[in-house]
Amino acid sequence: MLDSKKPRYERILLKLSGEALAGNKDMGIDAQVLDQMSLSIAHLVGLGVQVGIVVGGGNLYRGSQLQKDGLVGRVTGDQMGMLATVMNGLALRDALVRRNIKTRLMSALPIGAVVEAYSSRDAIRHLTQGEVCVFVAGTGNPFFTTDTAACLRGIEIEANLILKATKVDGVYNKDPSKYDDAVKYDHLSFDEVLDEKLGVMDLTAICLCRDHNVPLQVFDMNKSGALLSVVMGEKEGTHEDHMINDLKKDAEDRMNKSLESLEHGFAKVRTGRAHPSILNGVMVPYYGSDVPLNQVANVGVEDSRTLLVQPFERSMVSAIDKAIRESDLGLNPVTADAIRVPMAALTEETRKDMQKVARNEAENAKVAIRNIRRDVLGDIKSLLKDKEISEDDERRAGDDIQKITDKFVAEVDKRLAAKEAELMKV
């Protein structure tokens, strides 16, 4: 049985829309729906799950028409909507208390006579003590939806999962109540939600979850046992998390490091013109350790053919001079109070040789980038094998990784072209 197992998530943030509280009604609160919701939440509390809830207010107030008619402004309309969430929160709190569930009602708007002020620190303390926290009044600011408030509160209370309760059993490519051929997604990355403009939550909310690596689950609250199934880790609704997104981000981070290595390699390819990066690879002995030159001296350009190296300590002049001479750069510094490093003019033949070196560095960078693509595609296949993602997820992720790879390979070509032009410039 489900409740004989340990919950997969210790702390959750549940987003309840006002429309969900209305049930089949146009407006108001459906007593049966409210009672069923409180029972489902009580069951989770009984299993030791810490529950935070953000509730909407669309069942009590919809200000779009008033705003359209010019009767209220956007700020006033949003504030009225925040107050509607407070009313829903009061009803939900009392429904939970009737089931002997200790519940805190916390508002982003100061309404001291009715609710306590929201504080993330206080909320976490209440949650760890087994109390349910109902968060109302959205973020306390106009122009932000309760979806955004849900993701914000989920991040602030360090929830393991954010749940959005809807009237359908997940995310579809179009409205399943209107289209029989609507396709349900079992799993989505946040980037896919953004790219395909799926109406899961508003874009600010999705970006918050993505950037803070908080998974999001969309499920049908009206389905008996659905909430419990989600928290127990059973397959239910549509799961949007950071697994694929993390792999793509990791690929980009590693490919960026390949570009950094390319620039380091290019810096060693002399162009005949003075540039501080030429000395980036020079290491200098300093109190028993080898440190980069720029940690013991200031490196600048005296003129187009001369670098000026000014040690931070006069005692380091000799060591820096020696380090530059013994590097593989073929440079001969001239030392006095400061160190001047003249750049010899390159012959036509030398320039062509340097071009070959630059092209070799670029090819090495491309190989590294393609190896990263191979590794990440292997990780994605492992997710498919473990049934963490679907074949469609694998295909989409593979396409995304290829696009990322193509972008970085094109960047290598762009930087190589710039380096070659620099080499041929007399």
URQUI-V689896 format. One record per pair of residues at least 12 apart in sequence whose ideal C-beta (glycine too) atoms are under 10 Angstrom apart, sorted by the first residue. I is the first residue (numbers start at 1). GAP is how many residues later the second one is. If there is no record, write none. Layout:
i=<I;I>
gap=<GAP;GAP>
This chain:
i=<2;2;2;2;2;2;2;2;2;3;3;3;3;3;3;4;5;5;5;5;6;6;6;6;7;7;7;7;7;7;7;7;7;7;7;8;8;8;8;8;8;8;8;9;9;9;9;9;9;9;9;9;9;9;9;9;10;10;10;10;10;10;10;10;10;11;11;11;11;11;11;11;11;11;11;11;11;11;12;12;12;12;12;12;12;12;12;12;12;12;12;12;12;12;12;12;13;13;13;13;13;13;13;13;13;13;13;13;13;13;13;13;13;13;13;13;13;13;13;13;13;14;14;14;14;14;14;14;14;14;14;14;14;14;14;14;14;14;14;14;14;14;14;14;14;15;15;15;15;15;15;15;15;15;15;15;15;15;15;15;15;15;15;15;15;15;15;16;16;16;16;16;16;16;16;16;16;16;16;16;16;16;16;16;16;16;16;17;17;17;17;17;17;17;17;17;17;17;17;17;17;17;18;18;18;18;18;18;18;18;18;18;18;18;18;18;19;19;19;19;19;19;19;19;20;20;20;20;20;20;20;20;20;20;20;20;20;20;20;21;21;21;21;21;21;21;21;21;21;21;21;21;21;22;22;22;22;22;23;23;23;23;24;24;25;26;26;27;27;27;27;27;28;28;29;29;29;29;29;29;29;30;31;31;33;33;33;34;34;34;34;34;34;35;35;35;36;36;36;36;37;37;37;37;37;37;37;37;37;38;38;38;38;38;38;38;38;38;38;38;38;39;39;39;39;40;40;40;40;40;40;40;40;41;41;41;41;41;41;41;41;41;41;42;42;42;42;42;42;42;43;43;43;43;43;44;44;44;44;44;44;44;45;45;45;45;45;45;45;45;45;46;46;47;47;47;48;49;49;49;49;49;49;49;49;49;50;50;50;50;50;50;50;50;50;50;50;50;50;51;51;51;51;51;51;51;51;51;51;51;51;51;52;52;52;52;52;52;52;52;52;52;52;52;52;52;52;52;52;53;53;53;53;53;53;53;53;53;53;53;53;53;53;53;54;54;54;54;54;54;54;54;54;54;54;54;54;54;54;54;54;54;54;54;55;55;55;55;55;55;55;55;55;55;55;55;55;55;55;55;55;55;55;56;56;56;56;56;56;56;56;56;56;56;57;57;57;57;57;57;57;57;57;57;57;57;57;57;58;58;58;58;58;59;59;59;60;60;60;60;60;60;60;60;60;61;61;61;61;61;61;61;61;62;62;62;62;63;63;63;63;63;63;63;64;64;65;66;73;74;74;75;75;75;76;77;78;78;78;78;78;78;79;79;79;79;79;79;81;81;81;81;81;82;82;82;82;82;82;82;82;82;82;82;82;82;82;83;83;83;83;83;84;84;85;85;85;85;85;85;85;85;85;85;86;86;86;86;86;86;86;86;86;86;87;87;88;88;89;89;89;89;89;89;89;89;89;89;90;90;90;90;90;91;92;92;92;92;93;93;93;93;93;93;96;96;96;97;101;101;101;102;102;102;102;102;103;103;103;103;103;104;104;104;104;104;104;104;104;104;104;104;104;104;105;105;105;105;105;105;106;106;106;106;106;106;106;106;106;106;106;106;107;107;107;107;107;107;108;108;108;108;108;108;108;108;108;108;108;109;109;109;109;109;109;110;110;111;111;114;115;115;115;115;116;117;118;118;118;118;118;118;118;118;119;120;120;120;120;120;120;121;121;123;123;123;123;124;124;124;126;127;127;127;133;133;135;135;135;135;135;135;135;136;137;138;138;138;139;139;143;144;144;144;145;145;145;145;146;146;146;147;147;147;147;147;147;147;147;147;147;148;148;148;148;148;148;148;148;149;150;150;150;150;150;150;150;150;151;151;151;151;151;151;151;151;151;151;151;151;151;151;152;152;152;152;152;154;154;154;154;154;154;154;155;155;155;155;155;155;156;158;158;159;159;160;160;160;161;161;161;161;161;161;161;161;161;162;162;162;162;162;162;162;162;162;162;162;163;163;163;163;163;163;163;163;163;163;163;163;164;164;164;164;164;164;164;164;164;164;164;165;165;165;165;165;165;165;165;165;165;165;166;166;166;166;166;166;166;166;167;167;167;167;168;168;168;168;168;168;168;168;168;169;169;169;169;169;169;169;169;169;169;169;170;170;170;170;170;170;170;170;170;170;170;170;170;170;171;171;171;171;171;171;171;171;171;171;171;171;171;171;171;171;171;171;172;172;172;172;172;172;173;173;173;174;174;175;183;184;184;185;185;185;185;185;185;185;185;185;185;186;186;186;186;186;186;186;186;186;187;187;187;187;187;187;187;187;187;187;187;187;187;188;188;188;188;188;188;188;188;188;188;188;188;188;189;189;189;189;189;189;189;189;189;189;189;189;189;189;189;190;190;190;190;190;190;190;190;190;190;190;190;190;190;190;191;191;191;191;191;191;191;191;191;191;192;192;192;192;192;192;192;193;193;193;193;193;193;193;193;194;194;194;195;195;196;198;198;198;200;200;200;200;201;201;201;206;209;209;209;209;210;210;210;210;210;211;211;212;213;213;213;213;213;213;214;214;214;215;215;215;215;215;216;216;216;216;216;217;217;217;217;217;217;217;217;218;218;218;218;218;218;219;219;219;219;220;220;221;223;223;235;239;239;241;243;243;243;243;243;243;243;244;244;244;244;244;244;244;244;244;244;244;244;245;245;246;247;247;247;247;247;247;247;247;247;248;248;248;248;248;248;248;249;250;250;250;250;251;251;251;251;251;251;251;251;251;251;251;251;252;252;252;252;252;252;252;253;254;254;254;254;254;254;254;254;255;255;255;255;255;255;255;255;255;255;255;255;255;255;256;256;256;257;257;258;258;258;258;258;258;258;258;258;258;258;258;259;259;259;259;259;259;259;260;261;261;261;261;262;262;262;262;262;262;262;262;262;262;262;262;262;263;263;263;263;263;263;264;264;264;264;265;265;265;265;265;265;265;265;265;266;266;266;266;266;266;266;266;266;266;266;266;267;267;267;267;267;268;268;268;268;268;268;268;268;268;269;269;269;269;269;269;269;269;269;269;269;269;269;270;270;270;270;270;270;270;270;270;270;270;271;271;271;271;271;271;271;271;271;271;271;272;272;272;272;272;272;272;272;272;272;272;272;272;272;273;273;273;273;273;273;273;273;273;273;273;274;274;274;274;274;274;274;274;274;274;274;274;274;275;275;275;275;275;275;276;276;276;276;276;276;276;276;276;277;278;278;278;278;278;278;278;278;279;279;279;279;279;279;279;279;279;279;279;279;279;279;279;280;280;280;280;281;281;281;281;282;282;282;282;282;282;282;282;282;282;282;282;282;282;283;283;283;284;284;284;284;284;284;284;284;284;284;285;285;285;285;285;286;286;286;286;286;290;293;293;293;293;293;293;293;294;295;296;296;296;296;296;296;296;296;297;297;297;297;297;297;297;297;297;297;298;298;298;298;299;299;299;300;301;302;302;302;302;303;303;303;304;305;305;305;305;305;306;306;306;306;306;307;307;307;307;307;307;307;307;308;308;308;308;309;309;309;309;309;309;309;309;310;310;310;311;311;311;314;316;317;317;317;317;317;317;318;318;320;320;320;321;321;321;321;321;322;324;324;325;329;330;331;331;332;345;346;346;346;348;348;350;351;351;351;351;351;352;352;353;354;354;354;354;354;355;355;355;355;355;357;357;358;358;358;358;358;358;358;358;359;359;359;361;361;361;361;362;362;362;362;362;362;362;362;363;363;364;365;365;365;365;365;365;366;366;366;366;366;366;368;368;369;369;369;369;369;369;369;369;370;370;370;372;372;372;372;373;373;373;373;373;373;373;373;374;374;376;376;376;376;376;376;377;377;377;377;377;377;379;379;380;380;380;380;380;380;380;380;381;381;381;383;384>
gap=<41;45;223;226;227;229;230;231;232;40;41;43;44;225;229;228;42;227;228;229;41;42;226;227;37;40;41;42;43;153;221;223;224;225;226;41;152;153;222;223;224;225;226;35;40;41;150;151;152;154;206;208;221;222;223;224;38;39;40;117;148;149;150;151;221;38;39;40;41;113;116;117;143;146;147;148;149;150;32;37;38;39;40;41;115;142;145;147;148;149;150;151;205;215;218;219;37;38;39;40;41;120;122;136;137;138;139;140;141;142;143;144;145;146;147;148;149;150;151;201;203;23;26;27;30;37;38;39;40;41;118;120;136;140;145;147;148;149;150;151;203;207;213;216;217;37;38;39;40;41;120;131;132;134;135;136;138;139;147;148;149;150;151;186;190;201;203;17;18;21;25;37;38;39;40;69;72;73;76;118;130;134;147;148;149;150;205;37;38;39;40;41;42;71;129;130;133;147;148;149;150;204;37;38;39;40;41;42;43;44;63;66;67;69;70;128;37;38;39;40;43;146;147;148;13;14;17;35;36;38;39;68;144;145;146;147;200;201;202;12;13;16;34;35;36;37;38;39;67;70;71;144;200;12;36;37;38;66;13;36;144;199;143;198;34;33;36;31;32;33;34;35;31;32;30;31;58;59;62;63;66;29;60;64;26;188;189;54;57;58;60;61;62;60;63;64;59;185;186;188;16;18;55;58;59;128;184;185;190;53;54;55;56;57;58;59;60;61;63;65;94;56;57;60;188;125;181;184;185;186;187;188;191;12;51;54;55;58;60;62;91;93;186;53;54;56;57;58;59;90;56;182;184;185;188;57;88;183;184;186;187;188;51;54;55;56;57;58;85;86;87;53;55;181;184;185;82;78;81;83;111;112;178;179;182;183;74;76;77;78;79;80;81;82;83;107;108;109;110;45;50;52;76;79;80;81;82;83;108;112;176;180;52;54;71;72;74;75;80;81;82;83;98;101;102;104;105;107;110;36;39;40;43;50;52;79;80;81;82;83;97;100;110;112;31;35;79;80;81;82;83;84;85;92;93;94;95;96;97;98;99;100;108;110;29;30;31;32;33;34;35;36;37;38;50;79;80;81;82;83;91;94;95;25;28;29;32;80;82;89;90;91;93;94;23;24;25;26;27;28;29;30;31;32;79;80;81;89;23;26;27;30;88;25;28;29;20;21;23;24;25;26;27;28;31;16;19;20;21;22;23;24;26;15;18;19;22;13;14;15;16;17;18;21;13;17;12;14;69;68;69;66;67;68;66;65;60;63;64;65;66;67;30;58;59;61;62;63;56;57;61;64;65;25;26;27;29;54;55;56;57;58;59;60;62;64;67;24;26;28;53;54;52;53;22;23;24;49;50;51;52;53;61;64;19;21;22;23;25;28;29;48;50;51;27;49;46;48;14;16;17;18;25;26;45;46;47;48;15;24;25;44;46;43;13;40;42;44;12;22;39;40;41;43;35;36;38;35;29;30;31;24;27;28;29;30;23;28;29;30;31;12;14;18;19;21;22;23;25;27;28;29;30;31;13;27;28;29;30;31;12;13;14;16;17;20;27;28;29;30;31;47;27;28;29;30;31;33;27;28;29;30;31;32;33;36;41;44;45;27;28;29;30;31;32;27;30;25;26;22;19;20;21;22;17;23;15;17;18;19;21;22;35;38;37;32;33;35;36;37;38;35;36;12;30;33;34;32;33;34;31;30;31;32;20;24;14;15;17;18;19;21;22;13;12;12;14;15;13;14;61;58;60;61;56;57;59;60;55;56;59;15;17;53;54;55;56;57;58;59;61;53;54;55;56;57;58;59;60;56;12;13;14;51;55;58;59;66;13;50;51;53;54;55;56;57;58;59;60;61;63;65;52;53;56;57;60;51;54;55;58;60;61;62;53;54;56;57;58;59;56;54;56;55;56;54;55;71;53;54;55;56;69;70;72;78;80;39;43;46;47;52;53;54;55;56;78;79;52;53;54;55;56;58;63;64;67;68;73;74;36;37;41;52;53;54;55;57;73;74;76;52;53;54;55;56;57;58;61;62;65;72;34;52;53;54;55;56;71;72;53;54;55;56;14;16;50;51;52;54;55;69;70;15;49;50;51;52;53;54;57;67;68;69;14;15;16;17;18;30;47;48;49;50;66;67;68;69;12;13;14;15;16;17;21;22;25;27;28;29;45;47;66;67;68;69;12;13;26;27;46;66;12;23;25;24;25;24;209;53;54;13;15;33;52;53;54;55;205;207;208;49;50;51;52;53;203;204;206;207;48;51;52;53;54;56;57;196;201;202;203;205;206;12;28;30;50;51;52;53;56;57;201;204;205;208;21;51;52;53;54;55;56;57;58;59;200;204;207;208;211;16;17;18;19;20;21;23;24;25;26;50;51;52;54;55;15;19;51;53;54;57;58;205;206;209;48;52;53;201;204;205;208;13;14;16;17;23;25;45;47;12;13;16;201;205;200;20;40;42;16;18;38;40;15;17;39;34;31;32;33;36;30;31;32;35;39;31;34;30;28;29;30;32;33;36;26;27;28;24;25;26;27;28;22;23;24;25;26;13;14;19;20;21;22;23;24;12;18;19;20;21;22;17;18;19;20;16;17;16;13;14;152;149;150;147;136;137;140;145;146;150;154;132;135;136;139;144;145;149;150;152;153;156;157;152;155;133;128;129;130;132;133;136;150;153;154;128;132;149;152;153;155;156;155;122;125;126;129;118;121;122;124;125;126;128;149;150;153;154;157;120;124;149;152;153;155;156;119;114;115;117;118;119;121;122;154;110;113;114;115;117;118;121;149;150;152;153;154;156;157;113;152;155;111;115;106;107;108;109;110;111;112;113;114;150;153;154;106;109;110;149;152;153;156;105;100;103;104;107;96;99;100;102;103;104;106;107;149;150;153;154;157;14;17;98;102;152;156;13;16;17;97;16;92;93;95;96;97;99;100;154;12;91;92;95;96;99;149;150;152;153;156;157;12;13;14;62;94;12;13;59;60;61;86;89;90;93;60;84;85;86;87;88;89;91;92;150;151;153;154;59;60;61;73;74;76;80;81;84;87;153;72;75;80;83;87;148;150;151;152;153;154;32;33;71;72;73;74;75;78;79;82;150;151;153;154;28;30;31;32;70;72;73;149;150;152;153;26;27;28;29;30;31;32;33;34;66;67;68;69;24;26;29;32;68;147;17;18;22;23;24;25;31;32;33;22;21;29;46;49;51;53;63;65;13;14;15;18;20;28;30;41;44;45;48;50;52;54;62;12;13;14;19;12;46;47;48;12;15;17;27;38;41;42;43;44;45;46;47;49;59;12;40;44;12;13;27;32;35;36;37;38;39;40;31;34;35;37;38;27;30;33;34;37;33;16;18;23;27;30;31;34;15;17;13;15;16;17;20;23;24;27;12;13;14;15;16;19;20;23;41;42;12;13;14;40;21;40;42;38;42;36;38;39;40;37;39;40;39;36;37;38;39;40;28;34;35;36;37;17;24;26;32;33;34;35;36;30;31;32;33;12;15;24;26;29;30;31;32;27;28;29;26;27;28;23;23;16;18;19;20;21;22;17;21;13;15;19;12;13;14;18;20;13;15;17;16;12;14;12;13;12;81;77;78;80;76;78;73;69;72;73;74;75;71;72;70;65;66;68;69;70;61;64;65;68;69;62;66;57;58;59;60;61;62;64;65;57;60;61;51;54;55;58;47;50;51;53;54;55;57;58;49;53;48;43;44;46;47;50;51;39;42;43;46;47;50;40;44;35;36;37;38;39;40;42;43;35;38;39;29;32;33;36;25;28;29;31;32;33;35;36;27;31;21;22;24;25;28;29;17;20;21;24;25;28;18;22;13;14;15;16;17;18;20;21;13;16;17;14;13>
